[in-house]
Amino acid sequence: MKRSSRLTRSEDIKRVRQDGLSSAHKAIVVGFLSNNLEKNRIAVIAGRSVGGAVQRNLAKRRIRSAFQGFQDNLHNGFDVVIIARKPILEIEYQSLVNALQSLLDRAGLMKDKVN
């Protein structure tokens, strides 16, 4: 994920979480809000409920890796916040990819289906 496409300001992340829409899975939550830009900005969050620093970093790496395949297939102009939940450390990677695809599709952010 390019650094220029990251959502880094806490005010922007709070705005997405409060004013945006969200879809949930047992391992992740995807929140999104229109940003009136020509690109998407992404934030990946793993709170202390996921585990210690090592587990949180692993969870974020897994999410970023899974998201990489969908990045070019999203409609532009959205801020997306992906929040890790504790079960993310226990599910298989392909299940995570499928869950992320399902949530992005349910949110209407996907241009086409990705196989």
C-alpha positions in Angstrom: 0.0 0.0 0.0 1.5 3.3 -1.0 2.2 5.8 1.7 0.3 8.5 -0.2 -2.8 6.4 -0.1 -2.8 6.0 3.7 -5.3 7.7 5.9 -3.1 8.9 8.8 -4.8 11.8 10.6 -6.8 10.8 13.6 -9.4 13.4 12.8 -10.0 11.8 9.4 -10.2 8.3 10.9 -12.7 9.5 13.6 -14.8 11.1 10.9 -15.0 7.9 8.9 -15.9 5.9 12.0 -18.6 8.4 13.2 -20.1 9.6 10.0 -19.4 6.7 7.6 -21.1 3.4 7.0 -19.7 0.1 8.0 -19.9 -3.6 7.4 -18.7 -6.3 9.8 -17.3 -9.8 9.8 -16.1 -11.8 12.9 -12.5 -10.9 12.1 -12.7 -7.4 10.6 -14.8 -4.3 10.3 -14.8 -2.1 7.2 -15.9 1.5 7.5 -16.0 3.9 4.6 -17.0 7.5 3.7 -16.7 9.6 0.6 -13.7 11.9 0.6 -14.3 14.0 -2.6 -10.8 13.2 -3.8 -9.8 11.3 -6.9 -8.1 8.6 -4.8 -8.9 6.2 -2.0 -7.2 6.6 1.4 -6.9 3.5 3.7 -6.3 3.1 7.4 -5.7 -0.2 9.1 -6.3 -0.3 12.8 -5.6 -3.1 15.4 -6.5 -2.2 19.0 -5.2 -3.8 22.2 -8.1 -6.2 22.2 -6.3 -8.0 19.3 -3.2 -8.7 21.5 0.2 -7.4 22.2 2.3 -5.3 19.8 3.5 -8.4 17.9 0.0 -9.7 17.3 -1.4 -6.2 16.4 1.4 -5.8 13.8 0.8 -9.2 12.4 -2.9 -8.5 12.1 -2.2 -5.2 10.3 0.2 -6.9 7.9 -2.3 -9.6 7.1 -5.0 -7.0 6.3 -2.7 -4.9 4.2 -1.6 -7.9 2.2 -5.2 -9.1 1.7 -6.3 -5.6 0.7 -3.5 -5.3 -1.9 -5.3 -7.5 -4.4 -8.5 -5.3 -4.3 -6.9 -1.8 -4.3 -7.0 -1.3 -8.0 -10.6 -2.7 -8.3 -12.2 -0.1 -5.9 -14.2 2.9 -6.9 -12.2 6.1 -6.3 -13.1 8.8 -3.8 -13.4 7.0 -0.5 -11.7 6.9 2.9 -11.7 3.3 4.1 -10.9 2.2 7.7 -10.3 -1.5 8.3 -10.4 -2.5 11.9 -9.0 -5.9 13.1 -10.8 -8.0 15.6 -9.3 -10.7 17.8 -10.3 -13.7 15.6 -8.1 -12.3 12.8 -5.2 -14.1 14.3 -7.0 -17.5 14.1 -8.6 -17.5 10.7 -6.8 -18.7 7.5 -5.5 -16.1 5.2 -7.8 -17.1 2.3 -10.8 -16.7 4.7 -9.6 -13.2 5.5 -9.3 -12.4 1.8 -12.8 -13.7 1.1 -14.2 -11.8 4.1 -12.6 -8.6 3.0 -13.8 -9.0 -0.6 -17.3 -9.7 0.7 -17.3 -6.6 2.9 -16.0 -4.3 0.2 -18.6 -5.7 -2.3 -21.4 -5.4 0.2 -20.3 -1.8 0.8 -20.5 -1.1 -2.9 -16.9 -0.1 -3.2 -15.9 -2.8 -5.7 -16.0 -2.1 -9.4 -16.2 -5.7 -10.5 -15.9 -9.1 -8.9 -12.4 -10.3 -8.3 -11.6 -14.0 -8.5 
